[in-house]
Amino acid sequence: MSNPLDRLTLDELRSRTSEKWRRYPPDVLPVFVAEMDADLARPVTAALRQAIERGDTGYAFGTDYAEALAGFAAERWGWRFDIAQARPVADVITGVVEAVRLISDVGAGVVVNPPVYHPFFPTIEHMERRVVEAPLGPDGRIDFATLEAAFQEPGNGAYLLCNPQNPTGAVHTRDELTRVAELAHAYRVRVVADEIHAPLVLAGAAFTPYLDVDPAGLSIMSASKAWNLAGMKAAILVAGTEALGDLARLPEIASEATSHFGVVSHVAALRHGGPWLDEVLAAIDGNRRLLGELLGRELPQIGYRQPEGTYLAWLDCRGLGIDGDPAAFFLQRGRVALVAGELFGTGGAGHVRLNIGTSPAVIREAVRRMATALSG
C-alpha cells in the first residue's frame, strides 16, 4: 500500500499557498493547523478538472452530496439516513452555527468538553450564547458526572459534541454516546455533533454516528478533513428523525452558500476516494506509533496517548519545566510550529497539538527540533 503522506517533498509542500505553508517563515517547520501534507485523491482531481474544462463553475444544486454521504455512511458505518434528513451548508462551523440557532435561544448556555476545538468558543459567543465548560476527565474522555452537572444548570439547553474529539483524538464509544443521549433526554438538552473527523477513525476504534443513538440530535459532517479539502467549502447538516421540524426551519441561504467546487470534490471523494482514504488511514496509524517511539526515546517527559482518530496528537508538556506556553517556546527555540494547548480551554494549558498528517520524515524532524530546543 502506497503512502499519500510521503509523496511530496518539502520544497513541493512549501510551494503551496494555504495557511499551513504561509503563516510562518520558511525556516519554521509547520505541524500546527489541520491540513494534511497529501496529494489529492485522483478521483477528486479528475472531478475538479472536468468541471473546470466544461466551465461548470456556477452555483451548487441538487442532492448529490447528501446521496454520496449516505452511501459512504452505509458502507463504512452501517448507518443509514434518508436524504430528506440532510441539507448542505457552507462548512462545518457554519453548520454548527445554524444548528445551534435552530435549537436554542439567545443567551442560552452551550455545553462543551474542553480541551476542545478552539473555534467553538468564539463561535458560541458570536451567536450570543454562553460557553459552559464540562471538562473531559483525566483520561481524556467525557466525564459524565461533570456533564450531568452542566446539563442540570438552568438555561443550558444545547450541547456541542466533538465526535471524534479534537484535540485529544478520542473516539467516543457507542456506550458513551448512548449515555450522552440518555442525559440529554433526561434534562431536555439538545445535542449538536461536529463529526468532521468521522472518516478518520484508526485501527482499534469504531465510529458511531451520534444520530444512530439519538434521533433528536443534529450532526454536521464533511469530507474536508479526511480528503484534505479544507479549501473546498462544503458540509452536510443531518437531522435525526425527531429533529426534522428543526431542519425545516433552516434558512434557505444557509444551503445556498455551499461552494459548487466543494460539492464536486466532496462527492468524488465520498463515492470514489475510499482506496485513497484507506492508504491515508494506514499512514496515520504508522505515524501515531512512530511519534510514540520518538517521544519515548527523545522526550520521555512528554505525556502522549496515541489518538484513536483524527491526525492530531495531543502532547502534555507540563513535565518539561517550560516557563509559559510550550508552543511559543518550541516556535522560538526550535522553529517548529505547534498549536498552543491553552487555546482549547480548561485542561489545555501546558499542552500542544501536533499534526501527524504528514510524512514520517517531518515527524522525525519536528521531534528532533523540539528535543534540540530543550537541550540548547
TIDREN-922042 format. One line per 2 residues: number of its first residue (from 1); their letters; for each residue x, y, z of N, C-alpha, C. Coordinates in steps of 0.1 Angstrom, whole numbers, plus 2048, in hexadecimal, padded with zeros to 3 digits. Atoms other than C-alpha are relative to their C-alpha. Example, Ala and Ser with C-alpha at 12.3 -4.5 7.8 and 13.67 -1.06 7.14 Angstrom:
1> as> 809:7F4:800:87B:7D3:84E:809:80C:800  7F7:7F5:800:889:7F5:847:7F8:80B:808
% end
This chain:
1> ms> 808:7F4:800:800:800:800:809:80C:800  7F8:7F4:801:80E:822:7F6:7FC:80A:80B
3> np> 802:7F6:7F6:810:840:80D:7FD:80E:7FA  803:7F2:805:7FE:860:802:807:80B:807
5> ld> 7F9:7F6:7F8:810:872:81E:80F:801:7FE  7F2:801:802:832:86A:812:804:801:7F1
7> rl> 7FD:7FF:80E:831:873:7ED:805:80E:7FC  7FC:7F3:803:839:898:7EF:80C:805:807
9> tl> 7F4:7FB:7F9:85A:8A9:7F7:7FC:80C:808  802:7F3:7F9:85D:8C6:80F:7FF:80C:7F6
11> de> 801:7F5:80A:864:8DD:7F1:7F3:800:7F9  80D:801:807:844:8D1:7E0:7F5:805:80A
13> lr> 80A:7FB:7F6:830:8D7:800:801:80F:802  7FF:7F2:7FE:83F:8F9:805:7FC:809:7F4
15> sr> 805:7F9:80B:833:903:7E3:7F1:803:801  80E:7FE:7FD:80F:901:7F1:7FE:80E:806
17> ts> 803:7F3:7FB:7FE:922:7FA:7F6:800:80B  80A:801:7F5:7E7:915:816:806:804:80D
19> ek> 7FB:7FB:7F3:7EA:91F:83A:80B:7F8:805  7F5:808:7FA:800:902:844:80E:804:7FB
21> wr> 7F3:7FD:805:81B:90D:82D:803:80F:7FD  7FE:7F1:802:817:933:82D:800:808:80D
23> ry> 801:7F9:7F4:811:93C:851:80E:804:806  7F3:7FF:7FA:835:938:85C:80B:801:7F6
25> pp> 7F5:7FF:80A:857:940:84C:805:7F2:7FC  7FC:80D:805:868:924:838:809:7F8:809
27> dv> 7F7:808:7F7:880:91A:854:7F7:7F9:80B  808:807:7F6:862:90F:86A:7F9:7F4:7FA
29> lp> 807:80D:804:855:8EB:867:7F2:801:805  80E:7FF:7FB:82F:8ED:868:7F9:7F3:802
31> vf> 808:80C:7FD:81D:8D1:87A:7F5:804:809  80A:7FA:7F7:801:8E6:888:7F2:7FE:7FA
33> va> 80E:7FF:805:7E1:8ED:873:7FC:7F2:7FA  804:80D:805:7CC:8CF:868:7FE:7FF:7F1
35> em> 7FF:803:80F:7D7:8CC:844:80A:7F4:7FF  7F6:80C:802:7E7:8AB:838:809:804:7F5
37> da> 7F6:7FF:80B:806:8AA:823:7FF:7F5:7F6  803:80A:809:7F6:894:80A:7FD:805:7F2
39> dl> 805:7FC:80D:7F1:895:7E5:7F1:7FC:7FF  80E:803:800:7CC:894:7DB:7FD:7F2:7FA
41> ar> 805:80C:806:7B9:874:7D4:7FD:802:7F1  801:7FE:80E:7B9:86F:7AF:7F1:802:7FB
43> pv> 80E:7FD:804:792:86D:7AC:7FC:80E:803  803:7F2:7FD:791:88F:7BD:806:809:7F5
45> ta> 7F9:7F8:80A:7AB:89E:7A5:7F8:7FF:7F3  807:802:80D:798:88F:787:7F3:807:800
47> al> 80E:7F9:800:776:89D:792:802:80F:7FF  7FE:7F1:801:784:8C0:797:805:804:7F3
49> rq> 7FB:7FC:80D:797:8C0:777:7F5:7FF:7F5  80B:801:809:778:8B4:764:7F7:80C:801
51> ai> 809:7F5:7FE:763:8CF:774:806:80D:7FA  7FA:7F4:806:77C:8EA:76A:800:800:7F1
53> er> 7FF:801:80E:780:8DD:747:7F3:803:7F9  80D:7FD:806:75B:8E0:741:7F9:80D:805
55> gd> 805:7F3:7FB:757:901:752:7F5:7FF:80A  80A:803:7F7:742:8F2:76D:803:807:80D
57> tg> 7FB:7F8:7F5:748:90E:786:7F4:808:806  80B:7F9:7FC:725:918:790:7FC:7FD:80F
59> ya> 805:802:7F2:710:914:7B0:7FE:7F1:802  802:80E:7FD:70E:8F3:7C2:7F1:7FD:800
61> fg> 80E:803:801:6ED:8E1:7BD:7FF:7F1:801  803:80E:800:6DD:8BF:7C3:803:7F9:80C
63> td> 7FE:809:7F4:6E0:8A2:7DB:80C:7F7:7FF  7F5:809:802:700:892:7CE:808:7FE:80D
65> ya> 7F8:801:7F4:713:89A:7EE:7FA:7F8:80B  807:808:7F5:6F9:88C:806:800:7F2:7FC
67> ea> 800:80E:805:6F6:86D:7F0:80E:7F9:802  7F2:806:7FF:71C:868:7F0:803:7FD:80F
69> la> 7FE:803:7F1:71E:86C:816:7F8:7F5:805  809:80B:7FC:701:855:81B:806:7F2:7FC
71> gf> 7FA:80D:805:712:83A:806:80D:7FD:808  7F4:802:7F8:733:83F:818:7FD:7FB:80E
73> aa> 803:804:7F2:723:83D:83A:7FB:7F2:801  806:80E:7FF:710:81D:832:80B:7F6:7FE
75> er> 7F5:809:803:730:80D:824:80A:7FF:80C  7F5:7FF:7F6:748:818:83F:7FB:7FE:80E
77> wg> 804:800:7F2:733:81B:85E:7F3:7F8:803  80C:808:7FF:714:806:857:7F4:809:805
79> wr> 80A:7F6:7FC:6FF:826:85D:7F9:805:7F4  808:7FB:80B:6E3:830:846:7F7:80C:804
81> fd> 809:7F5:7FE:6D1:851:844:7FA:804:7F2  807:7FB:80C:6B8:85F:82A:805:80D:7FC
83> ia> 7FA:7F3:804:6C5:87C:816:7F6:80B:803  80A:7F5:7FC:6A5:88F:820:804:805:80E
85> qa> 7FB:7FC:7F3:6B7:891:842:80C:809:7FF  7F3:7F9:802:6D4:8A4:833:7FF:80D:7F8
87> rp> 7FF:7F3:808:6DC:8C7:827:80F:804:7FF  7F2:7FB:801:6FD:8D5:819:801:80D:807
89> va> 7FC:7F3:7FA:70E:8F1:82C:80E:803:7FB  7F3:7FC:806:72D:905:824:80C:7F8:805
91> dv> 7F5:808:7F9:744:8F3:83D:7FB:7FC:80D  804:806:7F4:743:8E2:85E:7FD:80B:80B
93> it> 803:7F6:7F6:745:901:874:7F4:808:7FC  80C:7FA:804:72A:911:860:7F4:7F7:803
95> gv> 80A:809:7FC:716:8F2:865:7FD:800:80F  802:7FF:7F1:71C:8F4:88B:7F8:80C:803
97> ve> 807:7F3:7FD:711:918:88B:7F1:7FE:7FD  80F:801:804:6F0:910:879:7F9:7F6:809
99> av> 807:80A:7F7:6E9:8F1:88E:7FE:805:80E  801:7FA:7F2:6EF:902:8AF:7F5:80B:800
101> rl> 80A:7F6:801:6D9:91F:8A4:7F2:7FA:7FF  80D:806:801:6BD:907:89B:7FB:7FA:80D
103> is> 804:807:7F4:6BC:8F6:8BD:801:808:80D  7FE:7F9:7F4:6C5:911:8D6:7FD:80F:7FE
105> dv> 803:7F2:801:6BD:935:8DE:80C:809:803  7F6:7F6:7FC:6D3:954:8E1:801:800:810
107> ga> 7FE:800:7F2:6E3:953:904:801:7F2:806  800:80E:7FB:6E1:92D:907:80E:7FC:802
109> gv> 7F3:806:7FE:6FE:919:914:802:7F4:7F7  7FC:80B:809:710:902:8FC:80C:7F8:806
111> vv> 7F6:808:7F8:723:8E6:90D:80B:7FA:7F6  7F4:806:808:746:8DB:8FF:809:7F9:80A
113> np> 7F7:808:7F8:760:8C3:90B:80F:804:7FE  7F2:7FD:802:782:8D4:90D:809:7F6:807
115> pv> 7FB:7F9:80C:79C:8D0:903:7F9:7FC:7F3  808:803:80B:789:8D2:8E3:803:80B:7F5
117> yh> 7FE:7F8:80C:78B:8E1:8BF:7FE:80F:803  801:7F2:7FB:793:906:8C7:7F7:809:7F9
119> pf> 80A:7F7:806:77C:917:8AD:7F2:7FF:806  80D:801:7FA:75F:90A:8C1:7FD:80C:809
121> fp> 802:7F6:7F6:764:925:8DB:7FC:80D:7FA  804:7F4:806:763:944:8C5:7F3:7FE:7F8
123> ti> 80C:803:807:748:934:8B0:7F3:801:809  80B:800:7F6:731:92F:8CE:7FD:80E:804
125> eh> 802:7F3:7FB:737:952:8DA:7FB:809:7F4  805:7F9:80B:731:960:8B7:7F1:7FF:7FE
127> me> 80E:803:801:70F:950:8B8:7F8:806:80C  806:7FA:7F4:708:963:8D9:7FA:7F5:809
129> rr> 803:80B:7F6:707:942:8EC:80C:800:80A  7F5:801:7F6:71C:93A:90B:807:7F3:7FF
131> vv> 7F8:80C:800:738:921:90B:800:7FA:80F  801:807:7F4:733:907:927:80A:7F4:7FF
133> ea> 7F6:80A:800:751:8F1:92E:7FD:7F4:809  801:80C:7F9:74E:8CD:938:80C:7F8:7FC
135> pl> 7F3:805:804:773:8C2:937:800:7F1:7FF  7FD:80E:801:77E:8A0:92C:807:7FB:80C
137> gp> 7FA:806:7F5:78A:888:946:80F:7FF:7FE  7F2:801:801:7AF:881:94D:804:7F6:7F5
139> dg> 7FD:80A:80A:7AD:864:934:7FD:806:7F2  802:7FA:80D:7A4:87D:918:7F2:7FC:7FA
141> ri> 80D:804:804:780:86F:916:7F5:808:807  80B:7F9:7FA:75E:87D:91F:7FF:7FC:80F
143> df> 803:802:7F2:759:881:944:7F1:802:802  80E:7FF:800:735:879:948:7FA:807:80D
145> at> 805:7F8:7F4:731:887:96C:801:80F:7FD  7FF:7F2:804:73E:8A8:95F:7F6:804:7F6
147> le> 809:7FD:80B:729:8A7:940:7F1:801:806  80E:7FF:7FA:709:89F:954:7FE:80D:808
149> aa> 801:7F3:7F8:710:8BC:96C:7FE:80C:7F7  802:7F5:809:713:8D3:94E:7F1:800:7FA
151> fq> 80E:802:806:6F2:8C5:93F:7F5:805:80A  809:7FC:7F6:6E1:8CC:960:7FE:80F:802
153> ep> 800:7F1:7FD:6E9:8F1:961:7F5:806:7F7  80A:7FA:807:6CB:906:957:806:808:7F4
155> gn> 7FC:7F8:80B:6CE:915:934:80A:7FA:7F7  7F6:807:808:6E7:8FC:926:7F8:7F6:7F7
157> ga> 809:808:808:6D2:8EF:909:806:7F9:7F5  7F9:806:80B:6EC:8E4:8F0:80E:7FB:804
159> yl> 7F3:806:7FE:70B:8CE:8EF:807:7FE:7F3  7F8:801:80C:725:8D1:8D4:80B:7F5:802
161> lc> 7F7:80C:7FE:736:8AF:8D2:80A:7FF:7F4  7F6:802:80A:756:8A9:8BF:803:7F1:7FF
163> np> 800:80F:802:755:885:8B1:805:7FC:7F2  7F6:802:7F6:771:87A:8AC:805:80D:806
165> qn> 7FC:7F4:7F9:781:892:8C5:80D:806:7FB  7F4:7F8:803:799:8AD:8BB:802:80A:80C
167> pt> 7F3:804:805:7B4:8B2:8C8:805:7F2:806  7FB:80C:7F9:7B6:892:8DD:801:7F3:7F7
169> ga> 800:80C:808:7AF:879:8C1:7F7:7F5:805  809:80A:7FA:796:866:8D7:7F4:7FE:7F6
171> vh> 80C:804:807:77B:853:8C4:7F6:7FB:809  80B:804:7F6:75B:852:8D9:7FA:7F2:7FC
173> tr> 806:80D:803:74E:82F:8DC:7F1:800:7FF  80F:800:801:72A:825:8D5:7FA:801:80E
175> de> 805:7FF:7F2:725:820:8FB:801:80E:805  7FF:7F2:7FB:732:843:902:7F6:809:7F9
177> lt> 80A:7F7:807:71C:853:8E8:7F2:7FD:804  80D:804:7FB:6FE:83F:8F4:7FE:807:80D
179> rv> 801:7FA:7F3:705:84D:917:7FD:80F:7FE  802:7F2:803:707:870:908:7F2:803:7FC
181> ae> 80E:7FE:804:6E5:86C:8F7:7F7:7FE:80C  809:802:7F4:6D5:85F:917:800:80C:809
183> la> 800:7F4:7F7:6E1:87D:92B:7FA:80C:7F8  806:7F5:807:6D7:895:90F:7F1:7FF:800
185> ha> 80F:801:800:6B4:887:90E:7FB:803:80E  805:7FE:7F2:6B1:887:934:800:80F:804
187> yr> 7FF:7F2:7FC:6BB:8AC:937:7FB:809:7F5  805:7F8:80B:6AC:8B7:916:80A:809:7FA
189> vr> 7F5:7F9:807:6CD:8C1:907:801:7FB:7F2  7FF:804:80E:6D0:8C0:8E1:80F:7FF:7FC
191> vv> 7F2:803:804:6F0:8B2:8D2:803:803:7F2  7FB:7FE:80E:703:8BF:8B4:80E:7FA:7FF
193> ad> 7F3:808:801:720:8A8:8A9:808:805:7F4  7F6:7FD:80A:73E:8B5:896:807:7F3:7FD
195> ei> 7FA:80D:803:748:895:884:808:801:7F3  7F8:7FE:80C:760:8A3:86A:80B:7F6:7FF
197> ha> 7F5:80A:800:77B:889:874:7FB:7F2:7FF  806:80D:800:763:86C:871:807:7F5:7F7
199> pl> 7F9:80A:808:775:85B:854:80E:7FC:805  7F2:801:7FC:796:85E:866:802:7F8:80D
201> vl> 7FF:808:7F4:792:843:880:809:7F4:7FD  7F5:809:802:7B0:82C:884:7FD:7F2:805
203> ag> 801:80E:7FB:7B5:807:88A:7FF:7FF:80F  802:802:7F1:7A9:7FC:8AC:7F4:808:805
205> aa> 80B:7F8:7FC:78C:815:8AD:7F5:7FF:7F5  80B:800:80A:76A:818:89C:7F8:80C:802
207> ft> 808:7F4:800:756:836:893:7F1:7FD:801  80E:801:7FF:732:839:89F:7FA:80D:7FD
209> py> 807:7F4:803:71D:854:88F:7F7:804:80C  808:7FC:7F4:70C:868:8AB:7F1:7FD:7FD
211> ld> 80E:802:803:6EB:866:899:7FB:7F2:800  804:80E:7FF:6EC:841:89A:7FC:7FC:80F
213> vd> 804:803:7F2:6E6:843:8C0:7F6:80B:805  808:7F6:7FB:6D2:863:8C2:7F8:807:7F4
215> pa> 808:7FB:80B:6B6:86B:8A9:7FC:80F:801  803:7F2:7FE:6B2:88E:8B8:80C:809:7FD
217> gl> 7F3:7F8:802:6D6:898:8B0:801:806:7F2  7FC:7FA:80C:6E5:8AC:894:80F:7FD:7FE
219> si> 7F2:803:803:706:8A3:883:805:808:7F4  7FA:7F9:80B:71D:8B6:86C:80C:7F7:7FB
221> ms> 7F5:808:806:734:8A1:855:806:806:7F4  7FA:7FB:80C:74C:8A8:839:80B:7F7:7FC
223> as> 7F4:808:805:767:897:823:80C:808:802  7F5:7F6:801:77E:8B5:829:80D:7FB:807
225> ka> 7F4:804:7F9:795:8A7:844:806:7F3:7FA  7FB:80D:804:798:883:838:806:800:7F2
227> wn> 7FA:800:80D:7A0:88C:814:808:80D:7FD  7F8:7F4:801:7B3:8AD:81B:7FA:80A:7F7
229> la> 807:7F6:809:799:8C4:80B:7FB:80C:808  805:7F5:7F8:797:8E0:825:7FD:80C:7F8
231> gm> 803:7F4:808:798:8FA:80A:7F5:7FE:7F6  80B:803:808:77C:8E9:7F7:7F4:800:809
233> ka> 80A:7FE:7F6:760:8F6:80D:7F3:7F8:7FD  80C:807:801:743:8DE:812:7FE:7F7:80C
235> ai> 803:80A:7F5:732:8CA:82E:7F1:7FD:7FF  80E:804:800:711:8B9:835:7FB:800:80F
237> lv> 807:801:7F3:6F9:8BF:852:7F6:7F6:7FF  80A:80B:7FF:6E6:8A0:85B:7F8:800:80D
239> ag> 809:800:7F4:6C8:89F:872:7FC:7F2:803  806:80D:7FC:6BD:881:886:7F1:800:7FD
241> te> 80E:801:805:69A:875:87E:7F6:808:809  808:7F8:7F8:68C:888:89C:804:80F:800
243> al> 7FC:7F2:801:69D:8A8:892:7FD:806:7F2  803:7FB:80E:68F:8AC:86F:7F8:80D:800
245> gd> 807:7F3:7FF:679:8C9:87B:80A:80B:801  7F5:7F6:7FF:699:8DC:884:806:802:7F3
247> la> 7F9:7FF:80D:6A9:8D4:863:7F7:808:7F6  809:7F9:809:68A:8E2:851:801:80F:802
249> rl> 7FF:7F1:7FE:691:904:861:80E:805:7FC  7F2:7FC:805:6B5:905:853:7FE:80B:7F5
251> pe> 801:7F5:80B:6B8:926:83F:805:7FB:7F3  7FB:805:80D:6BB:91F:81A:80E:805:7FC
253> ia> 7F3:7FA:803:6D9:936:818:80B:7F8:806  7F6:808:7FA:6EC:91E:82F:805:7F5:7F6
255> se> 7FC:80A:80A:6EC:904:813:805:806:7F3  7FB:7FA:80D:6F1:91C:7F6:80E:805:801
257> at> 7F2:7FC:7FE:713:926:805:80A:7F5:7FD  7F6:80B:802:722:904:7FE:807:802:7F2
259> sh> 7F8:7FF:80C:73E:904:7E4:7FD:7F5:7F6  802:80B:80A:737:8F2:7C4:80C:7F8:7FE
261> fg> 7F4:808:801:75B:8E7:7C1:802:7F8:80D  800:808:7F4:758:8DC:7E5:7F8:7F3:7FE
263> vv> 809:80B:802:73B:8C6:7DC:806:7F6:7F6  7FA:809:80A:74C:8B8:7BD:80B:7F8:806
265> sh> 7F4:807:7FA:76C:8AF:7D0:7FC:7F6:80B  804:808:7F5:75A:8A1:7EE:7F8:7F3:7FB
267> va> 807:80B:806:743:88B:7D9:809:7F6:7FA  7F6:809:806:760:87D:7C6:808:7F8:80B
269> al> 7F9:806:7F5:772:876:7E7:7F8:7F5:806  809:80A:7F9:755:864:7F8:7FC:7F4:7F7
271> rh> 804:80B:809:74C:850:7D9:80B:7F7:7FB  7F6:807:807:76D:847:7CB:80E:800:807
273> gg> 7F3:7FE:7F9:788:851:7E4:803:7F6:80C  7FE:809:7F5:786:833:7FC:80E:7F9:800
275> pw> 7F3:806:7FF:7A6:822:7F1:80B:80A:804  7F7:7F6:7FC:7B9:842:7F5:7FF:803:80F
277> ld> 802:7FE:7F2:7AA:847:817:806:7F5:808  7FB:80C:7F9:7B4:824:822:810:801:800
279> ev> 7F2:7FE:800:7D8:82C:818:804:80B:80A  7FD:7F6:7F6:7D7:84C:82D:7FE:7FB:80E
281> la> 802:805:7F2:7C9:83A:84B:80B:7F7:804  7F4:808:7FD:7E5:821:849:80C:808:803
283> ai> 7F5:7F7:7FE:7FE:83D:847:7FF:807:80D  801:7FA:7F3:7F0:84F:865:802:7F6:80B
285> dg> 7FE:80A:7F6:7EF:82F:879:80F:7FE:802  7F2:801:7FE:814:82B:872:806:80C:806
287> nr> 7FA:7F4:7FB:81B:84F:87A:7FD:802:80F  803:7FF:7F2:809:84E:89C:80A:7F7:808
289> rl> 7F7:809:7F9:81F:830:8A6:80E:805:7FF  7F2:7FA:801:83F:841:898:801:80B:80A
291> lg> 7FF:7F5:7F7:838:860:8AC:802:7FB:80F  7FE:805:7F2:834:84B:8CC:80E:7FB:802
293> el> 7F3:805:7FF:855:83A:8C5:80B:80B:801  7F7:7F4:800:867:85B:8BE:800:807:80E
295> lg> 802:7F9:7F4:859:86C:8DD:806:7F8:80C  7FB:809:7F5:861:84E:8F3:810:800:801
297> re> 7F1:800:800:886:850:8E8:806:80E:802  7FB:7F3:800:88B:875:8E4:7FB:80A:80A
299> lp> 807:7F7:7F7:872:886:8FA:7F6:7F8:809  809:809:7F8:865:86D:914:7F8:808:80A
301> qi> 808:7F9:7F6:859:889:92B:7F3:805:7FA  80D:7FC:806:83D:891:912:7F6:7F4:801
303> gy> 80B:80A:800:81C:87F:918:7F9:7FF:7F3  806:802:80E:80D:870:8F9:7F7:7F3:801
305> rq> 809:80B:802:7EF:85A:8F4:7FC:7FF:7F1  802:801:80F:7EC:84D:8D0:7F1:803:7FD
307> pe> 80E:7FD:803:7CD:85C:8C0:7F9:7F4:7FA  808:80A:806:7B1:844:8B6:7FB:804:7F3
309> gt> 805:7FB:80D:7A6:85A:89A:806:80E:7FE  7FA:7F3:805:7AF:87B:888:80F:7FD:7FC
311> yl> 7F2:801:802:7D3:882:87E:807:80B:809  7FC:7F6:7F7:7D9:898:89C:805:7F9:80D
313> aw> 7FA:805:7F3:7F0:890:8BA:800:80A:80A  801:7F7:7F4:7EA:89F:8DC:80B:7FD:80A
315> ld> 7F4:803:7F8:80A:8A3:8EF:800:808:80D  7FF:7FA:7F3:80D:8AA:914:80E:804:803
317> cr> 7F2:7FC:7FE:82C:8BF:919:803:806:80E  7FF:7FB:7F3:827:8C8:93D:80C:7FB:808
319> gl> 7F4:805:7F9:844:8B2:948:80D:805:7FA  7F4:7FB:806:85D:8C5:933:806:80B:808
321> gi> 7FB:7F5:7F9:861:8E1:94B:801:80D:7F9  800:7F4:808:85A:8FC:931:7F8:80A:807
323> dg> 807:7F5:7FA:850:91D:93F:7F7:807:7F5  809:7FA:80A:831:928:92B:7FB:7F6:7F6
325> dp> 806:808:80B:822:91C:90B:80A:7F7:7F9  7F6:808:807:835:8FE:8FD:800:802:7F1
327> aa> 801:7FE:80E:829:905:8DA:809:80C:7FC  7F8:7F4:802:839:928:8DC:80F:7FC:802
329> ff> 7F2:804:7FE:859:918:8EA:806:7F9:7F4  7FB:808:80B:85C:8FF:8CE:801:807:7F3
331> lq> 7FF:7F7:80B:855:919:8B4:80C:808:800  7F5:7F6:7FF:86F:931:8C0:80D:7F8:801
333> rg> 7F3:807:7FE:88A:918:8CA:803:7F4:7F6  7FE:80B:809:884:8FB:8B2:7FB:802:7F2
335> rv> 805:7FD:80E:873:90C:894:7F7:7F5:7FB  80A:80A:803:857:8F2:895:7F2:806:805
337> al> 80C:7FA:7FD:833:8FF:894:7F5:7F5:804  80A:809:7FB:819:8ED:8AA:7F4:809:804
339> va> 80B:7F8:7FB:7F7:8F8:8B8:800:800:80F  7FF:7FE:7F2:7F7:906:8DB:7F4:7F9:807
341> ge> 80B:807:7FA:7E2:8F0:8F2:7F6:808:807  809:7F7:7F8:7D4:90D:906:7F5:805:7F8
343> lf> 80B:7FC:808:7BF:916:8E8:7F4:7F7:801  80B:80A:800:7AA:8F7:8ED:7F8:800:80D
345> gt> 808:7FF:7F4:79C:902:90F:806:7F8:80C  7FB:806:7F4:79F:8F3:931:806:7F2:7FE
347> gg> 7F9:80D:802:7B8:8D6:933:80A:801:7F4  7F7:7FF:80B:7CB:8E3:915:80E:806:803
349> ag> 7F4:7FA:7FC:7E6:8F8:926:80B:7F6:802  7F4:809:7FF:809:8E8:924:800:7F5:7F6
351> hv> 800:80A:80B:7FF:8D3:906:802:807:7F2  7FF:7FC:80D:805:8D6:8E1:7F9:7F6:7F7
353> rl> 806:809:809:7F3:8C7:8C3:809:7FF:7F4  7F7:803:80B:809:8B7:8A8:7F9:7F9:7F5
355> ni> 806:806:80B:7FD:8AE:885:809:7F5:7FA  7F8:80C:805:808:88B:87B:7FB:7FC:7F2
357> gt> 804:803:80D:7F7:88D:859:80A:804:7F6  7F4:7FC:807:819:890:849:809:7F4:7FE
359> sp> 7F7:80B:802:837:87B:83F:807:7FC:80D  7F8:803:7F5:84B:867:858:80C:808:801
361> av> 7F4:7F7:7FF:869:87D:84F:7FD:80D:807  804:7F4:7F9:856:89C:85A:7FE:7FE:80F
363> ir> 802:803:7F1:84C:88C:87B:80D:7FE:807  7F3:802:7FA:870:881:881:807:80E:802
365> ea> 7FA:7F3:7FF:87C:8A4:87A:7F9:809:80B  807:7F8:7F6:861:8B4:890:805:7FC:80E
367> vr> 7FC:805:7F3:86B:89E:8AE:80F:804:802  7F2:7FC:7FF:890:8A5:8A7:801:80E:804
369> rm> 800:7F2:7FC:88A:8CA:8A8:7FC:803:80E  805:7FE:7F3:876:8C8:8C7:80A:7FC:80B
371> at> 7F6:805:7F6:891:8B4:8D9:80C:809:800  7F5:7F6:800:8AC:8CC:8CD:7FD:80D:807
373> al> 804:7F4:7FA:899:8E9:8D9:801:7FF:810  7FF:802:7F2:898:8DA:8FC:80F:7FF:805
375> sg> 7F2:802:7FC:8BD:8D1:8FC:809:80C:7FD  7F8:7F4:805:8C9:8F2:8ED:801:80B:80B
% end
